[in-house]
Each structure stands twice: as C-alpha cells, then as structure tokens.
C-alpha cells in the first residue's frame, strides 16, 4: 500500500511513526502545514510531522492549499493507494479526495458523530465526559462527516488531562489505522454511515475557554483546568498585596469537597505540596503555578515569592 500522509501536530507525528515502523504500507510522501511564526517572538516554527519526516528523509510538501493546479498534479504523481490524514489543519477539496486509488482515510480523536471539528479532546473533557475514542473514517468534503470504518472507545478518568488523553489516543489511533489498512488489503473493510441525529461539534479553542471563573461549580473548574492542560493552560487573575493583577496559570490537580468561608478564588496557602484555592463547593489543589512571564514553579516557591512579598 502506497500511502501519502497528511498531518501537522505531535499527535499526528506519533501515528506517522507507527506507519513507518510497519511493513503494512510504504509512506511515499508527507504533507504538513507551512512553517509559520509562532509566539511573542514570532520565531519560525516547524511542525512535529515535518521534524519526523526530515529525520526519516521522507519527501515533504507544504502547500498553502490545493487551489494551484501544480500542487494537485504533484499529489497525483505520488500514485497513492491511500491518503492517511491526521489533524492536517486543512479541509481537502473533492478533487484531492478523489485522488487515491482506494480511500482517503482520516483519524479523528472522538467517537463520531460526536465532536466533529478542531478540538474534540479538549471539548469532551470540558464537558465532563468519561468516554472518548478514535474513529477511522473515509473522508468526504464535509467536516468529519464521512462513513466510519473502525472505532475504539477510551475511558477518561476523573483527573485525566488533555495531554494524557492525547498520548493514549495517539497510541490507539496508531493501532487502529494499521488494522484498517490490513482490512483494506484483505477486502474485509466495511463502512457505516454516521448518524446525523447524534452530531455535535468541537469548535477551535478561544482565549475565553482558558479562563477560570472561581464562582462556577467546582466540577466545572476542574474540567476546565484539566482540559487546558498542558496547553494552552487555564488561568485567572490574582491581586497581590500591592493591588496588582497577576495572571496565574495552574497545572491540573484535584478537587476536594470541603467547607470554606473564604471567597471563591482566594489562595489559602499550601497543602500536601499543592496550592490550595477556595472554590464554590470545595477547594482546588494544584501542584504547580505559573505567574505570567515566569516558568511553572512549586506552590512553596510561589508562596514565598508572592504571598509574602
């Protein structure tokens, strides 16, 4: 099986790595998003997929879109049996989806038709779901709307973060795409249309999604912090003794139901090496805190440097 791989972030690079280790297929080309400036310094950043493809000496292509005829002709020239697409960051036009001899396959990090779109892992944790999974689907022009070839579920524990679920789903997706390719080779694959009645969407994250409102229910707060961990991070604004508002980002921790008379959002101190913060209906314990412009630090260092200054 000749495979053209399309993907961009670390999640996609882990699946590319599994394809390269397998004798099930041959990756003949890698497509990833163009290098772009990132962060405050606007330093040019290359994707995790490009880094791996460079290391493995694979042909790399970085097109803005497929509106140019020469880009479409180049894609056709790879003579691919399959496209494997994982978090590529570009909706593919129909003329591109029609190119592979067999299937354009997408690996999506949800149990479709739930959470179509850009941020399925973060959104399901934000909503407090206890199950997610991987879907292997035949791509069509709509957003994650194609028929399903394979699905596997994954349990989400109450303290799991997006980062942890990303890692587990990358492993699950790696196994499942190899199984899908084997089924295609044997002619035993079957496609099931998605139930449109069950469709939900996972829109791209916004800055507001990372803001902690301490007046919300403690479960909502916990879900938000772990959904934004490790990136982009959940934050709130804390007023120090000088009356200055300091933006603090919290590492994901745990919630405890406990009576407290303090105002929600009050930093109570350190307990069990964790920063203790008053919440509606309990307290929140975070193992690390990051003041704006600084690195993550221990609660003890934060208290010494900020609460006692």
One Martini backbone bead per residue (centre of mass of N, CA, C, O) as a GRO file, in nm:
protein
  309
    1UNK     BB    1   0.091   0.040   0.027
    2UNK     BB    2   0.047   0.363  -0.082
    3UNK     BB    3   0.129   0.651   0.123
    4UNK     BB    4  -0.020   0.956   0.208
    5UNK     BB    5   0.074   1.192   0.447
    6UNK     BB    6  -0.139   1.402   0.671
    7UNK     BB    7   0.013   1.639   0.900
    8UNK     BB    8   0.127   1.822   1.211
    9UNK     BB    9   0.124   1.739   1.495
   10UNK     BB   10   0.221   1.528   1.741
   11UNK     BB   11  -0.011   1.331   1.708
   12UNK     BB   12   0.061   1.270   1.406
   13UNK     BB   13   0.361   1.174   1.441
   14UNK     BB   14   0.295   0.910   1.594
   15UNK     BB   15   0.146   0.779   1.353
   16UNK     BB   16   0.371   0.796   1.147
   17UNK     BB   17   0.570   0.620   1.304
   18UNK     BB   18   0.399   0.358   1.286
   19UNK     BB   19   0.401   0.336   0.976
   20UNK     BB   20   0.717   0.319   0.947
   21UNK     BB   21   0.735   0.041   1.123
   22UNK     BB   22   0.562  -0.083   0.913
   23UNK     BB   23   0.477  -0.344   0.655
   24UNK     BB   24   0.192  -0.244   0.540
   25UNK     BB   25   0.345   0.021   0.432
   26UNK     BB   26   0.423   0.314   0.216
   27UNK     BB   27   0.571   0.620   0.262
   28UNK     BB   28   0.589   0.863  -0.011
   29UNK     BB   29   0.455   1.113   0.152
   30UNK     BB   30   0.456   1.448   0.312
   31UNK     BB   31   0.203   1.652   0.460
   32UNK     BB   32   0.229   1.995   0.576
   33UNK     BB   33   0.239   2.272   0.728
   34UNK     BB   34   0.358   2.563   0.709
   35UNK     BB   35   0.586   2.764   0.812
   36UNK     BB   36   0.547   2.959   1.119
   37UNK     BB   37   0.495   3.204   1.322
   38UNK     BB   38   0.558   3.201   1.689
   39UNK     BB   39   0.473   3.383   1.926
   40UNK     BB   40   0.615   3.669   2.046
   41UNK     BB   41   0.885   3.631   1.859
   42UNK     BB   42   0.815   3.504   1.576
   43UNK     BB   43   0.916   3.222   1.546
   44UNK     BB   44   0.994   2.982   1.345
   45UNK     BB   45   0.777   2.698   1.295
   46UNK     BB   46   0.780   2.352   1.303
   47UNK     BB   47   0.653   2.061   1.263
   48UNK     BB   48   0.643   1.745   1.390
   49UNK     BB   49   0.619   1.606   1.114
   50UNK     BB   50   0.863   1.741   0.980
   51UNK     BB   51   1.077   1.642   1.173
   52UNK     BB   52   1.036   1.339   1.114
   53UNK     BB   53   1.063   1.346   0.803
   54UNK     BB   54   1.350   1.453   0.805
   55UNK     BB   55   1.481   1.224   0.970
   56UNK     BB   56   1.359   1.004   0.738
   57UNK     BB   57   1.382   1.121   0.442
   58UNK     BB   58   1.117   1.250   0.345
   59UNK     BB   59   0.893   1.371   0.143
   60UNK     BB   60   0.812   1.724   0.147
   61UNK     BB   61   0.495   1.908   0.177
   62UNK     BB   62   0.393   2.278   0.170
   63UNK     BB   63   0.080   2.377   0.133
   64UNK     BB   64  -0.168   2.607   0.152
   65UNK     BB   65  -0.321   2.465  -0.089
   66UNK     BB   66  -0.533   2.325  -0.371
   67UNK     BB   67  -0.558   2.563  -0.606
   68UNK     BB   68  -0.312   2.460  -0.745
   69UNK     BB   69  -0.246   2.256  -1.004
   70UNK     BB   70   0.047   2.163  -0.933
   71UNK     BB   71  -0.031   2.039  -0.655
   72UNK     BB   72  -0.226   1.823  -0.764
   73UNK     BB   73  -0.027   1.684  -0.960
   74UNK     BB   74   0.178   1.605  -0.744
   75UNK     BB   75  -0.013   1.425  -0.582
   76UNK     BB   76  -0.073   1.223  -0.812
   77UNK     BB   77   0.233   1.130  -0.862
   78UNK     BB   78   0.239   0.925  -0.607
   79UNK     BB   79   0.042   0.688  -0.644
   80UNK     BB   80  -0.188   0.641  -0.433
   81UNK     BB   81  -0.389   0.436  -0.235
   82UNK     BB   82  -0.352   0.625   0.027
   83UNK     BB   83  -0.486   0.843   0.265
   84UNK     BB   84  -0.345   0.986   0.569
   85UNK     BB   85  -0.533   1.182   0.806
   86UNK     BB   86  -0.394   1.410   1.072
   87UNK     BB   87  -0.432   1.705   1.173
   88UNK     BB   88  -0.369   1.906   0.921
   89UNK     BB   89  -0.545   2.197   0.877
   90UNK     BB   90  -0.720   2.104   0.609
   91UNK     BB   91  -0.958   2.125   0.378
   92UNK     BB   92  -1.041   1.898   0.139
   93UNK     BB   93  -1.098   1.874  -0.173
   94UNK     BB   94  -1.249   1.667  -0.394
   95UNK     BB   95  -1.006   1.640  -0.596
   96UNK     BB   96  -0.830   1.513  -0.369
   97UNK     BB   97  -1.015   1.276  -0.261
   98UNK     BB   98  -1.002   1.133  -0.562
   99UNK     BB   99  -0.702   1.024  -0.592
  100UNK     BB  100  -0.700   0.775  -0.453
  101UNK     BB  101  -0.757   0.444  -0.526
  102UNK     BB  102  -0.918   0.398  -0.251
  103UNK     BB  103  -0.852   0.596   0.019
  104UNK     BB  104  -0.949   0.860   0.232
  105UNK     BB  105  -0.814   0.883   0.555
  106UNK     BB  106  -0.933   0.948   0.890
  107UNK     BB  107  -0.810   1.053   1.213
  108UNK     BB  108  -1.027   1.078   1.493
  109UNK     BB  109  -1.065   1.224   1.835
  110UNK     BB  110  -1.351   1.049   1.827
  111UNK     BB  111  -1.697   0.949   1.850
  112UNK     BB  112  -1.848   0.937   1.591
  113UNK     BB  113  -2.049   1.225   1.565
  114UNK     BB  114  -1.884   1.329   1.791
  115UNK     BB  115  -1.683   1.591   1.775
  116UNK     BB  116  -1.656   1.770   1.544
  117UNK     BB  117  -1.336   1.898   1.472
  118UNK     BB  118  -1.063   2.069   1.634
  119UNK     BB  119  -1.146   2.001   1.976
  120UNK     BB  120  -1.232   1.708   2.103
  121UNK     BB  121  -1.076   1.666   2.370
  122UNK     BB  122  -1.129   1.931   2.521
  123UNK     BB  123  -1.442   1.926   2.501
  124UNK     BB  124  -1.499   1.660   2.655
  125UNK     BB  125  -1.367   1.756   2.920
  126UNK     BB  126  -1.528   2.013   2.966
  127UNK     BB  127  -1.802   1.825   2.977
  128UNK     BB  128  -1.728   1.554   3.152
  129UNK     BB  129  -1.646   1.317   3.009
  130UNK     BB  130  -1.579   0.939   3.022
  131UNK     BB  131  -1.565   0.928   2.693
  132UNK     BB  132  -1.377   0.823   2.411
  133UNK     BB  133  -1.188   0.820   2.088
  134UNK     BB  134  -1.156   0.646   1.772
  135UNK     BB  135  -1.178   0.738   1.419
  136UNK     BB  136  -1.220   0.570   1.108
  137UNK     BB  137  -1.250   0.752   0.799
  138UNK     BB  138  -1.405   0.840   0.518
  139UNK     BB  139  -1.353   1.096   0.319
  140UNK     BB  140  -1.520   1.406   0.284
  141UNK     BB  141  -1.610   1.731   0.235
  142UNK     BB  142  -1.699   1.733   0.502
  143UNK     BB  143  -1.694   1.765   0.849
  144UNK     BB  144  -1.641   1.464   0.967
  145UNK     BB  145  -1.882   1.294   0.772
  146UNK     BB  146  -1.790   1.025   0.714
  147UNK     BB  147  -1.762   0.704   0.700
  148UNK     BB  148  -1.716   0.427   0.908
  149UNK     BB  149  -1.470   0.177   0.980
  150UNK     BB  150  -1.347   0.254   1.278
  151UNK     BB  151  -1.376   0.192   1.643
  152UNK     BB  152  -1.256   0.325   1.969
  153UNK     BB  153  -1.261   0.326   2.308
  154UNK     BB  154  -1.202   0.565   2.592
  155UNK     BB  155  -1.124   0.617   2.910
  156UNK     BB  156  -1.203   0.882   3.146
  157UNK     BB  157  -1.065   1.009   3.404
  158UNK     BB  158  -1.113   1.253   3.651
  159UNK     BB  159  -0.779   1.348   3.614
  160UNK     BB  160  -0.755   1.375   3.326
  161UNK     BB  161  -0.584   1.507   3.061
  162UNK     BB  162  -0.530   1.608   2.750
  163UNK     BB  163  -0.240   1.504   2.733
  164UNK     BB  164  -0.305   1.210   2.813
  165UNK     BB  165  -0.518   1.153   2.591
  166UNK     BB  166  -0.343   1.204   2.351
  167UNK     BB  167  -0.147   0.971   2.400
  168UNK     BB  168  -0.360   0.739   2.399
  169UNK     BB  169  -0.484   0.806   2.115
  170UNK     BB  170  -0.227   0.773   1.949
  171UNK     BB  171  -0.199   0.471   2.007
  172UNK     BB  172  -0.479   0.387   1.909
  173UNK     BB  173  -0.453   0.506   1.621
  174UNK     BB  174  -0.208   0.336   1.535
  175UNK     BB  175  -0.352   0.061   1.553
  176UNK     BB  176  -0.610   0.121   1.379
  177UNK     BB  177  -0.479   0.191   1.103
  178UNK     BB  178  -0.346  -0.086   1.063
  179UNK     BB  179  -0.610  -0.244   1.067
  180UNK     BB  180  -0.740  -0.099   0.828
  181UNK     BB  181  -0.528  -0.177   0.613
  182UNK     BB  182  -0.563  -0.481   0.641
  183UNK     BB  183  -0.862  -0.485   0.557
  184UNK     BB  184  -0.820  -0.365   0.279
  185UNK     BB  185  -0.629  -0.586   0.171
  186UNK     BB  186  -0.859  -0.821   0.234
  187UNK     BB  187  -1.159  -0.703   0.185
  188UNK     BB  188  -1.303  -0.641   0.504
  189UNK     BB  189  -1.419  -0.370   0.479
  190UNK     BB  190  -1.650  -0.140   0.644
  191UNK     BB  191  -1.919   0.099   0.606
  192UNK     BB  192  -2.062   0.359   0.825
  193UNK     BB  193  -2.293   0.569   0.866
  194UNK     BB  194  -2.367   0.851   1.010
  195UNK     BB  195  -2.552   0.990   1.273
  196UNK     BB  196  -2.704   1.295   1.246
  197UNK     BB  197  -2.848   1.308   1.532
  198UNK     BB  198  -2.543   1.295   1.691
  199UNK     BB  199  -2.431   1.569   1.627
  200UNK     BB  200  -2.124   1.730   1.720
  201UNK     BB  201  -1.910   2.011   1.819
  202UNK     BB  202  -1.545   2.117   1.807
  203UNK     BB  203  -1.431   2.396   1.859
  204UNK     BB  204  -1.211   2.619   1.866
  205UNK     BB  205  -1.008   2.756   2.075
  206UNK     BB  206  -1.018   3.007   2.322
  207UNK     BB  207  -0.932   3.231   2.558
  208UNK     BB  208  -1.193   3.188   2.729
  209UNK     BB  209  -1.153   2.878   2.784
  210UNK     BB  210  -0.898   2.946   2.996
  211UNK     BB  211  -1.093   3.070   3.205
  212UNK     BB  212  -1.126   3.105   3.554
  213UNK     BB  213  -1.432   3.064   3.733
  214UNK     BB  214  -1.476   3.053   4.079
  215UNK     BB  215  -1.807   3.059   4.077
  216UNK     BB  216  -1.812   2.794   3.983
  217UNK     BB  217  -1.825   2.483   3.976
  218UNK     BB  218  -1.588   2.258   4.069
  219UNK     BB  219  -1.617   2.071   3.821
  220UNK     BB  220  -1.582   2.288   3.604
  221UNK     BB  221  -1.300   2.372   3.690
  222UNK     BB  222  -1.158   2.101   3.660
  223UNK     BB  223  -1.223   2.058   3.360
  224UNK     BB  224  -1.078   2.312   3.255
  225UNK     BB  225  -0.791   2.258   3.355
  226UNK     BB  226  -0.754   1.972   3.217
  227UNK     BB  227  -0.826   2.065   2.924
  228UNK     BB  228  -0.570   2.290   2.930
  229UNK     BB  229  -0.379   2.042   2.977
  230UNK     BB  230  -0.092   2.194   2.900
  231UNK     BB  231  -0.260   2.318   2.654
  232UNK     BB  232  -0.278   2.657   2.709
  233UNK     BB  233  -0.403   2.695   2.975
  234UNK     BB  234  -0.523   2.782   3.291
  235UNK     BB  235  -0.664   3.099   3.411
  236UNK     BB  236  -0.607   3.383   3.637
  237UNK     BB  237  -0.671   3.669   3.847
  238UNK     BB  238  -0.440   3.805   4.089
  239UNK     BB  239  -0.423   3.991   4.387
  240UNK     BB  240  -0.192   4.149   4.541
  241UNK     BB  241  -0.068   4.345   4.799
  242UNK     BB  242  -0.036   4.591   4.573
  243UNK     BB  243  -0.288   4.554   4.362
  244UNK     BB  244  -0.197   4.351   4.153
  245UNK     BB  245  -0.254   4.193   3.848
  246UNK     BB  246  -0.207   3.840   3.818
  247UNK     BB  247  -0.128   3.597   3.600
  248UNK     BB  248  -0.246   3.258   3.649
  249UNK     BB  249  -0.124   2.929   3.594
  250UNK     BB  250  -0.256   2.599   3.612
  251UNK     BB  251  -0.213   2.297   3.713
  252UNK     BB  252  -0.331   1.999   3.725
  253UNK     BB  253  -0.542   1.845   3.973
  254UNK     BB  254  -0.765   1.866   4.252
  255UNK     BB  255  -1.073   1.801   4.407
  256UNK     BB  256  -1.243   1.921   4.718
  257UNK     BB  257  -1.478   1.865   4.948
  258UNK     BB  258  -1.515   2.176   5.136
  259UNK     BB  259  -1.537   2.384   5.386
  260UNK     BB  260  -1.557   2.748   5.319
  261UNK     BB  261  -1.536   3.112   5.388
  262UNK     BB  262  -1.403   3.185   5.142
  263UNK     BB  263  -1.348   3.334   4.862
  264UNK     BB  264  -1.360   3.267   4.553
  265UNK     BB  265  -1.006   3.246   4.464
  266UNK     BB  266  -0.862   3.205   4.721
  267UNK     BB  267  -0.548   3.186   4.856
  268UNK     BB  268  -0.462   2.961   5.126
  269UNK     BB  269  -0.205   2.788   5.030
  270UNK     BB  270  -0.041   2.491   5.153
  271UNK     BB  271  -0.109   2.138   5.053
  272UNK     BB  272   0.060   1.874   4.981
  273UNK     BB  273   0.231   2.053   4.773
  274UNK     BB  274  -0.025   2.243   4.723
  275UNK     BB  275  -0.233   2.469   4.589
  276UNK     BB  276  -0.481   2.649   4.770
  277UNK     BB  277  -0.827   2.693   4.656
  278UNK     BB  278  -1.111   2.853   4.661
  279UNK     BB  279  -1.448   2.721   4.620
  280UNK     BB  280  -1.738   2.622   4.498
  281UNK     BB  281  -1.771   2.341   4.708
  282UNK     BB  282  -1.450   2.394   4.775
  283UNK     BB  283  -1.125   2.278   4.672
  284UNK     BB  284  -0.810   2.350   4.507
  285UNK     BB  285  -0.531   2.142   4.385
  286UNK     BB  286  -0.207   2.255   4.282
  287UNK     BB  287   0.128   2.164   4.186
  288UNK     BB  288   0.131   2.426   3.992
  289UNK     BB  289   0.260   2.761   3.905
  290UNK     BB  290   0.217   3.049   3.663
  291UNK     BB  291   0.343   3.334   3.621
  292UNK     BB  292   0.365   3.583   3.427
  293UNK     BB  293   0.680   3.533   3.267
  294UNK     BB  294   0.705   3.249   3.391
  295UNK     BB  295   0.761   2.961   3.531
  296UNK     BB  296   0.694   2.688   3.667
  297UNK     BB  297   0.603   2.638   4.015
  298UNK     BB  298   0.601   2.588   4.327
  299UNK     BB  299   0.401   2.663   4.585
  300UNK     BB  300   0.628   2.744   4.780
  301UNK     BB  301   0.763   2.953   4.591
  302UNK     BB  302   0.516   3.128   4.552
  303UNK     BB  303   0.464   3.207   4.844
  304UNK     BB  304   0.744   3.333   4.897
  305UNK     BB  305   0.731   3.540   4.638
  306UNK     BB  306   0.411   3.654   4.677
  307UNK     BB  307   0.263   3.637   4.959
  308UNK     BB  308   0.539   3.764   5.121
  309UNK     BB  309   0.586   4.051   4.952
   0.00000   0.00000   0.00000
